Each structure stands twice: as C-alpha cells, then as structure tokens.
C-alpha cells in the first residue's frame, strides 16, 4: 500500500542506527584500551565478537522502522 505521507520512522531509525554504531565503537575501543597488553589473537577475537554483538540492537531498530513493536 502506498502511504500518502512520508513515514517518519525510516529517517529516525537510520539516525538511531548511526548513533548506535558510533556509540558502540566508542565503548568497544574504550574497553579494549583498558587491556593494552592483550595478545593480538585475543584482540582480533574480541573485536570480531564486538562487531557481531551490535547487530541485535540494530535488528530491533530495523524491525521498529518497518512496523510498530
């Protein structure tokens, strides 16, 4: 169905996802900065896990953008 007026959820959701990514990156870098002597392999795994974890909140935002939760 074509909406007669623009949906406000999409731009708000896009901004929320951008803020989520920026905020998550700041948190991850700050926490990882507390452990400067970690071996490189552990750092790679930690950043990989952190890079996957943010997907769940982003998914919730995307679902909200598409329909009311």
Buried (B, 14 or more C-beta within 10 A) or exposed (E): EEEEEEEEBEEEBEEBBEEBEEEBEEEBEEEBEEEEEEEEEEEEEBEEEBEEEBEEBBEEBBEBBEEEE
